[in-house]
Amino acid sequence: MKTTIDIPEKVLTEAIRHTGAKTKREAVVAAVEDFNRRHRLAALAKRLRGSMPNLMTQEDLQAMRADRQWEAAK
């Protein structure tokens, strides 16, 4: 679909740099895809919030990794 949009040059240049795109079109497509993916993940996280009480926390994972490192060092 062709669309004409006015994107500030500085913003587009930064998007090209961050995405590694070779063209302006690639940069815009990558940015829109990333935006959509992040919003889908946020919606999923909102739906799942509190539905998995037994899910490992970040602190549990770090403690488990520390225990494994300690065991490996013996």
N, C-alpha and C positions, 0 to 999 in steps of 0.2 A: 504494500500500500504506500503510495507516495504522499508525503505530507511536507509542507514547508514550515519550518520552525526557526525562530531566531534564538540561537544559543550564544551566550557571551563567549567570545574567543578564549578567554582565560579559563573558563569552566570546561570547555570542550578540550582544550589542550591538556588540562589536568586529567580529564577522563581518558584521553588517549594514552597518556603516560601510565596511569594506574591499571588500565585494562591490557596494555600491550598491543592494542589494536593498530592495524596498519592503515585503516581508513577512518574517516569521521563516522561513517555509517556503522562500522564494526563497533566503535566506541559507544555510540548511542544504543545500539542493540544490546551490547553487553551490560550497559548501565541499567537499561529497562528490565532486562532479564534478572539481574541481581536484585533490583528493587522489588520485582514481583516475587522472587524466591524468598526474600526476607519477610515480606508481608504474609506469604503462605505459612512460613515457619512460625511467625508470631501468632497467627490465628490458631495454628495447631497447638502451640504451647499454651495458649489461653484455654482451649478446649480440654487439654489434658491436665491442667493445673489441679493438683490435689487428687487426681484419680489413681495415682500409683504411690500409695504411702510407703511401700516396701522398697522403692527405688533407691539405689545407693546415692548418697549425697557426695558433694565434692570433697568434703572432709573425710568421709569414709574411704573414698578412692585414694586420697593422699596417704591415709594411714595404712591402707593395704599395700600400696607401693613401697612405703617406708619399711614395712615388715618384710617384704620380698627382698629388698636391697640388703637388709640386715641379714637375712638368711643366706643370701648369695655370697656375702662377704665372709661368712664363717669358714 
